């Protein structure tokens, strides 16, 4: 390995030039705007690396360069595996539900019940009564008042009337037919 040249002595011209750029006393600092030159050779000269340290540092950098993408790929694959496992579990749950439904259809009583409810099938000789509007009396809206033949003058302030109308419409109990299942 080649030897490095020795650092300049304090009496050398380079050292004198450096001292000239330095402030007069230690307590003083140069102004913010002034640029202070840094001698990179002097700074780098203080770092001593052996051949072994350089080789080990390069192996660490190379190992990092090789392993970081692999770790990212590993984490990405673990996330995909977790989402696929969750999807498989949901599918298994759906299969179990469908198998329970199929087992119910093997029961003749269930088939009869479904035919009567969904398709309105009856046995010979039975009479079926379908009741329309079989709502709870509390859910039936009250009767509307009769329309008057006279014209009534209303106040011109329409905004409170609009708000009362919207509130009454939103809070009114209306008759809604239950959805057929």
Backbone bond lengths (Angstrom), bond angles and torsions (degrees), N, CA, C in turn:
res aa  C-N    CA-C-N  psi(-1)  N-CA   C-N-CA  omega(-1)  CA-C   N-CA-C  phi
1 X - - - 1.446 - - 1.528 107.96 -
2 X 1.316 116.49 137.04 1.468 120.29 -177.14 1.516 110.04 -75.23
3 X 1.326 115.63 148.69 1.461 120.73 179.05 1.515 109.85 -82.64
4 X 1.280 114.28 145.32 1.451 120.83 175.07 1.511 109.84 -82.12
5 X 1.319 117.92 147.08 1.460 118.25 176.85 1.520 110.33 -67.54
6 X 1.276 115.75 151.51 1.464 121.36 -178.58 1.513 109.84 -69.28
7 X 1.341 115.42 151.78 1.456 120.95 177.82 1.528 109.25 -67.85
8 X 1.304 117.36 150.44 1.463 119.30 -179.54 1.523 110.62 -65.42
9 X 1.308 115.95 145.88 1.464 121.04 179.38 1.516 109.53 -75.79
10 X 1.339 117.76 159.44 1.463 120.92 -177.97 1.511 112.97 -58.11
11 X 1.305 119.14 -22.35 1.457 120.03 -177.47 1.529 111.55 -92.23
12 X 1.339 118.63 2.55 1.467 120.72 -177.74 1.524 110.76 -74.10
13 X 1.335 118.44 161.10 1.468 121.23 -178.99 1.521 112.24 -64.85
14 X 1.355 118.78 -34.07 1.471 120.17 179.63 1.521 109.91 -64.27
15 X 1.319 116.88 -39.06 1.450 121.38 -180.00 1.528 110.09 -68.04
16 X 1.299 116.86 -37.62 1.463 120.88 179.26 1.525 109.82 -66.50
17 X 1.340 117.29 -36.90 1.462 120.57 179.44 1.528 109.65 -67.63
18 X 1.330 116.61 -38.79 1.460 120.97 179.11 1.517 110.19 -65.38
19 X 1.322 117.06 -42.47 1.466 120.99 178.80 1.514 111.26 -64.06
20 X 1.308 117.98 -30.95 1.462 121.27 -179.30 1.526 110.32 -69.30
21 X 1.325 117.41 -30.52 1.467 120.29 179.97 1.513 112.32 -80.54
22 X 1.311 118.27 -16.45 1.451 123.35 -176.54 1.535 109.60 -77.52
23 X 1.361 118.58 147.45 1.471 120.02 177.31 1.530 110.96 -62.97
24 X 1.316 115.22 161.86 1.459 120.97 -173.57 1.517 111.84 -63.60
25 X 1.320 118.70 -43.33 1.466 119.79 -179.39 1.524 109.14 -126.12
26 X 1.316 116.19 165.81 1.467 120.26 -176.86 1.527 111.69 -68.37
27 X 1.290 120.16 -32.01 1.460 123.62 -177.75 1.517 112.46 -70.28
28 X 1.334 117.16 -25.61 1.467 119.94 -178.17 1.521 109.73 -83.39
29 X 1.310 114.96 145.81 1.460 121.28 176.76 1.517 107.76 -122.32
30 X 1.321 117.61 150.17 1.460 118.75 177.62 1.522 109.97 -69.48
31 X 1.317 115.81 155.77 1.464 121.21 179.72 1.520 108.88 -63.74
32 X 1.337 116.69 157.24 1.462 120.97 -176.42 1.518 111.38 -62.64
33 X 1.262 118.22 -36.82 1.456 121.58 -175.99 1.516 113.06 -72.27
34 X 1.304 117.62 -23.08 1.457 118.52 -176.20 1.521 109.69 -78.36
35 X 1.309 116.45 139.18 1.461 121.77 -179.19 1.512 108.66 -91.62
36 X 1.304 116.78 131.30 1.451 121.92 179.29 1.524 106.81 -104.96
37 X 1.283 117.17 122.04 1.453 121.48 -177.17 1.521 109.48 -76.13
38 X 1.317 115.94 138.93 1.452 122.11 178.04 1.518 107.08 -111.44
39 X 1.312 114.95 127.98 1.451 119.30 178.62 1.527 107.40 -86.72
40 X 1.326 115.83 106.13 1.455 121.13 -175.93 1.519 110.69 -67.08
41 X 1.294 116.99 -35.12 1.464 119.42 -179.12 1.529 110.70 -63.62
42 X 1.322 114.81 -39.14 1.454 118.22 179.91 1.533 110.17 -68.07
43 X 1.311 116.24 -41.55 1.462 120.59 179.57 1.528 110.46 -65.41
44 X 1.326 116.62 -47.50 1.459 120.91 -178.77 1.521 111.13 -69.59
45 X 1.315 117.56 -25.40 1.456 120.32 179.13 1.506 112.42 -66.11
46 X 1.328 117.43 -24.37 1.458 120.90 179.87 1.516 112.50 -77.53
47 X 1.326 117.82 -15.69 1.462 121.40 -179.79 1.519 108.55 -89.27
48 X 1.294 115.03 124.13 1.462 119.50 179.83 1.528 107.55 -116.72
49 X 1.316 116.64 119.96 1.457 121.15 178.00 1.514 109.15 -121.35
50 X 1.300 114.12 133.72 1.461 117.97 175.89 1.525 108.51 -87.69
51 X 1.278 116.71 168.73 1.460 121.25 178.38 1.521 111.23 -62.74
52 X 1.331 116.78 -38.51 1.453 121.00 178.91 1.529 110.99 -63.27
53 X 1.347 116.93 -42.39 1.461 121.00 -179.93 1.523 110.60 -64.43
54 X 1.327 117.27 -39.03 1.469 120.92 178.66 1.521 109.83 -65.28
55 X 1.324 117.58 -43.14 1.461 120.75 179.57 1.521 110.63 -64.30
56 X 1.316 117.72 -43.83 1.463 120.85 179.90 1.519 111.21 -65.67
57 X 1.328 117.58 -41.49 1.459 121.17 177.69 1.520 110.21 -62.37
58 X 1.319 117.35 -42.94 1.464 119.54 178.94 1.520 111.12 -66.59
59 X 1.338 119.37 -34.96 1.461 121.31 176.23 1.532 111.44 -66.56
60 X 1.317 117.02 -38.50 1.466 120.07 177.38 1.525 110.09 -64.58
61 X 1.325 117.02 -44.88 1.470 120.28 179.08 1.528 110.19 -63.56
62 X 1.313 117.81 -44.14 1.459 121.79 179.06 1.528 111.03 -63.46
63 X 1.329 117.01 -43.24 1.468 120.18 177.91 1.519 111.89 -62.25
64 X 1.320 116.21 -41.34 1.466 119.80 177.32 1.519 110.42 -63.59
65 X 1.315 116.16 -43.07 1.467 121.42 -179.02 1.531 110.87 -63.35
66 X 1.315 117.30 -33.21 1.462 121.21 -179.08 1.535 110.80 -82.33
67 X 1.322 118.47 -39.65 1.457 121.40 -171.86 1.523 114.88 -83.23
68 X 1.313 119.32 -29.53 1.464 120.28 -175.80 1.532 111.58 -60.62
69 X 1.327 120.55 -48.08 1.474 118.27 177.04 1.532 112.42 -63.12
70 X 1.315 117.33 -35.11 1.468 120.41 179.62 1.521 110.81 -65.88
71 X 1.323 116.78 -39.90 1.463 120.05 178.54 1.521 110.21 -66.20
72 X 1.341 117.02 -41.02 1.463 120.42 177.35 1.523 111.21 -61.76
73 X 1.319 116.79 -41.91 1.463 121.11 178.26 1.531 110.04 -64.85
74 X 1.324 116.79 -41.78 1.462 120.92 178.87 1.528 111.14 -60.16
75 X 1.331 116.94 -46.99 1.463 120.25 -179.22 1.525 110.90 -64.76
76 X 1.322 117.36 -39.06 1.460 121.28 178.44 1.527 110.64 -63.62
77 X 1.319 116.80 -43.07 1.461 120.75 179.44 1.525 111.42 -67.23
78 X 1.324 118.37 -36.75 1.462 120.64 177.15 1.524 110.71 -63.65
79 X 1.340 116.50 -38.74 1.459 120.17 178.59 1.533 110.33 -66.29
80 X 1.323 117.14 -41.74 1.468 120.24 178.46 1.526 110.64 -65.45
81 X 1.322 117.25 -39.88 1.459 120.62 178.74 1.524 110.38 -62.59
82 X 1.333 116.98 -42.36 1.469 120.48 179.46 1.524 110.87 -62.67
83 X 1.342 117.12 -42.23 1.467 119.12 -179.94 1.528 110.85 -68.40
84 X 1.329 117.54 -36.69 1.464 119.83 177.69 1.523 111.69 -68.74
85 X 1.336 117.70 -37.09 1.466 120.40 176.08 1.522 110.91 -63.31
86 X 1.328 116.16 -39.00 1.460 119.75 177.65 1.524 110.16 -65.83
87 X 1.324 117.08 -40.27 1.458 121.04 177.91 1.523 111.08 -63.62
88 X 1.325 116.91 -41.03 1.465 121.14 178.15 1.529 109.75 -62.96
89 X 1.325 117.46 -41.16 1.463 120.52 -179.71 1.528 110.47 -64.69
90 X 1.332 117.87 -41.61 1.463 120.54 177.33 1.522 110.93 -62.75
91 X 1.318 116.75 -40.59 1.460 120.51 178.96 1.530 110.46 -65.22
92 X 1.322 117.41 -40.63 1.466 120.50 177.39 1.529 110.75 -62.34
93 X 1.345 117.15 -39.28 1.461 120.73 177.65 1.522 110.93 -64.05
94 X 1.328 116.77 -41.68 1.464 120.33 178.25 1.525 110.70 -64.78
95 X 1.327 117.42 -40.65 1.467 121.13 178.50 1.522 110.07 -62.48
96 X 1.341 117.17 -41.98 1.467 120.70 179.17 1.528 110.45 -63.18
97 X 1.338 117.47 -41.22 1.464 120.62 177.89 1.525 111.11 -63.22
98 X 1.321 116.56 -43.33 1.464 119.99 -180.00 1.535 111.58 -66.73
99 X 1.329 117.27 -35.90 1.469 119.69 177.54 1.524 110.84 -67.49
100 X 1.338 117.74 -38.10 1.465 120.52 175.63 1.529 110.35 -63.30
101 X 1.340 116.03 -42.22 1.463 119.98 178.80 1.535 110.05 -63.16
102 X 1.323 117.65 -41.31 1.464 121.00 179.37 1.533 110.55 -65.26
103 X 1.321 116.70 -38.39 1.467 119.97 177.85 1.524 110.86 -64.83
104 X 1.324 117.29 -34.67 1.466 120.20 177.27 1.523 110.87 -65.54
105 X 1.326 116.46 -35.74 1.463 119.72 -178.88 1.523 111.90 -73.27
106 X 1.311 118.75 -11.68 1.458 121.46 174.84 1.533 111.59 -77.67
107 X 1.304 117.42 -16.11 1.466 122.47 -179.90 1.528 109.43 -84.29
108 X 1.337 118.78 121.91 1.474 120.65 -179.24 1.531 112.92 -63.33
109 X 1.321 117.90 -31.65 1.470 120.41 179.46 1.532 110.36 -66.18
110 X 1.322 117.29 -39.17 1.468 120.91 178.58 1.530 110.43 -65.99
111 X 1.333 116.73 -40.86 1.466 120.31 178.65 1.522 110.04 -62.27
112 X 1.324 117.26 -42.86 1.469 121.44 179.35 1.531 110.39 -62.56
113 X 1.328 115.66 -44.54 1.465 119.81 -179.91 1.517 111.16 -62.09
114 X 1.316 117.07 -43.94 1.470 120.29 -179.84 1.531 111.02 -65.32
115 X 1.317 117.58 -39.24 1.469 120.68 179.24 1.522 110.41 -64.86
116 X 1.318 116.73 -38.46 1.474 119.58 -179.96 1.536 110.74 -70.55
117 X 1.358 117.48 -43.40 1.469 119.86 -175.50 1.520 112.06 -75.68
118 X 1.317 117.38 -46.55 1.465 119.92 -173.52 1.519 112.89 -82.80
119 X 1.319 116.77 -42.23 1.469 120.53 -172.12 1.521 113.65 -106.90
120 X 1.315 117.14 -2.11 1.467 123.54 -179.68 1.525 111.55 57.82
121 X 1.321 117.74 39.47 1.461 121.68 175.68 1.522 108.05 -77.54
122 X 1.317 115.16 147.21 1.463 121.32 177.46 1.515 108.63 -133.87
123 X 1.317 115.24 159.86 1.457 120.13 175.67 1.531 108.34 -82.37
124 X 1.291 115.63 154.86 1.481 117.70 178.87 1.525 110.15 -58.01
125 X 1.336 114.86 133.00 1.448 121.11 178.56 1.512 113.64 93.14
126 X 1.321 119.63 -11.60 1.467 121.34 178.99 1.516 109.71 -84.65
127 X 1.313 115.42 148.84 1.454 121.76 176.79 1.527 107.33 -113.97
128 X 1.333 116.31 129.10 1.457 121.39 -178.32 1.519 108.31 -108.47
129 X 1.325 115.34 132.70 1.457 121.20 175.72 1.519 108.01 -112.30
130 X 1.315 116.72 122.49 1.464 122.04 175.50 1.514 107.52 -101.32
131 X 1.314 116.46 125.40 1.452 121.98 -177.99 1.513 107.88 -102.40
132 X 1.338 115.62 121.72 1.456 121.17 176.04 1.520 109.14 -91.23
133 X 1.316 115.77 146.94 1.460 122.62 177.71 1.526 111.70 54.32
134 X 1.288 116.75 50.59 1.458 120.64 178.95 1.534 110.57 -89.98
135 X 1.328 115.21 55.77 1.460 121.66 -177.28 1.517 110.99 -91.00
136 X 1.293 115.44 158.79 1.458 122.08 174.87 1.530 107.79 -66.39
137 X 1.318 118.01 135.03 1.474 119.16 -178.46 1.529 113.34 -57.71
138 X 1.301 118.08 -26.55 1.463 119.70 179.65 1.526 111.03 -71.49
139 X 1.344 117.15 -25.30 1.457 120.45 -179.82 1.525 113.89 -86.28
140 X 1.312 117.01 -12.17 1.469 120.15 -179.72 1.527 107.92 -75.00
141 X 1.344 117.29 130.76 1.460 118.97 -179.56 1.528 111.10 -67.72
142 X 1.337 116.37 149.12 1.471 118.58 -179.58 1.531 110.73 -67.13
143 X 1.316 114.39 159.18 1.465 119.85 -179.83 1.526 109.33 -66.21
144 X 1.325 114.63 145.22 1.462 120.55 178.84 1.525 108.92 -76.33
145 X 1.318 115.43 146.31 1.459 120.08 176.90 1.522 108.17 -71.39
146 X 1.297 114.85 154.02 1.469 119.89 179.63 1.524 109.58 -67.72
147 X 1.325 115.40 145.24 1.458 120.45 -178.76 1.528 107.97 -77.50
148 X 1.315 115.71 132.63 1.458 120.04 -178.58 1.520 109.77 -83.77
149 X 1.288 116.15 149.38 1.462 121.82 -179.71 1.525 111.12 -87.50
150 X 1.308 117.99 -14.07 1.458 119.98 -178.38 1.521 110.05 -93.23
151 X 1.317 114.83 152.18 1.460 121.04 178.33 1.522 107.68 -90.93
152 X 1.296 116.04 130.55 1.455 121.08 178.81 1.516 108.78 -111.76
153 X 1.301 115.12 139.76 1.458 119.73 178.60 1.523 109.03 -86.95
154 X 1.311 114.76 132.06 1.460 121.19 -179.94 1.517 109.25 -105.71
155 X 1.339 115.89 156.28 1.465 117.91 176.47 1.535 109.90 -64.69
156 X 1.328 115.27 152.99 1.464 119.50 -175.93 1.535 112.66 -80.14
157 X 1.309 118.16 -8.29 1.456 120.53 179.45 1.534 107.93 -81.91
158 X 1.290 116.76 98.02 1.456 122.53 -171.66 1.531 114.17 -88.22
159 X 1.327 117.83 -19.98 1.458 119.98 -175.23 1.538 112.59 -64.72
160 X 1.329 121.32 -48.99 1.477 119.43 177.80 1.533 112.15 -61.36
161 X 1.336 116.35 -36.24 1.463 119.25 178.83 1.531 110.71 -64.60
162 X 1.336 116.60 -39.83 1.463 121.00 178.06 1.523 110.41 -63.96
163 X 1.322 117.81 -44.09 1.451 121.26 178.97 1.531 111.62 -63.88
164 X 1.344 117.39 -41.51 1.470 120.56 176.82 1.521 110.69 -62.83
165 X 1.322 116.63 -40.27 1.460 120.61 -179.73 1.531 111.31 -65.13
166 X 1.341 116.02 -43.36 1.463 119.43 178.96 1.523 111.07 -65.84
167 X 1.324 116.57 -40.55 1.458 120.20 179.49 1.523 110.56 -65.52
168 X 1.318 116.75 -43.20 1.468 120.23 179.68 1.525 110.48 -64.60
169 X 1.327 117.56 -39.31 1.461 120.08 179.43 1.527 110.96 -67.71
170 X 1.312 117.19 -36.27 1.464 120.09 -179.71 1.511 113.35 -73.14
171 X 1.331 117.45 -30.01 1.462 120.91 -177.01 1.525 113.32 -97.74
172 X 1.331 118.31 -3.82 1.459 121.35 -177.73 1.518 110.36 -68.54
173 X 1.314 115.74 141.91 1.458 120.69 175.32 1.515 107.56 -87.33
174 X 1.310 115.55 116.50 1.453 120.15 -179.27 1.519 108.99 -111.62
175 X 1.297 115.46 152.72 1.452 121.34 178.96 1.518 108.14 -81.21
176 X 1.307 115.64 119.60 1.461 120.57 179.80 1.525 106.39 -123.73
177 X 1.316 115.02 131.37 1.450 118.96 177.99 1.521 109.45 -76.23
178 X 1.305 116.41 136.20 1.457 120.80 -179.55 1.515 109.47 -67.44
179 X 1.344 117.61 140.92 1.463 119.17 -179.98 1.523 110.79 -66.18
180 X 1.312 114.86 142.34 1.468 120.48 179.85 1.521 109.50 -79.28
181 X 1.310 116.21 125.82 1.472 120.90 179.19 1.488 110.69 -103.31
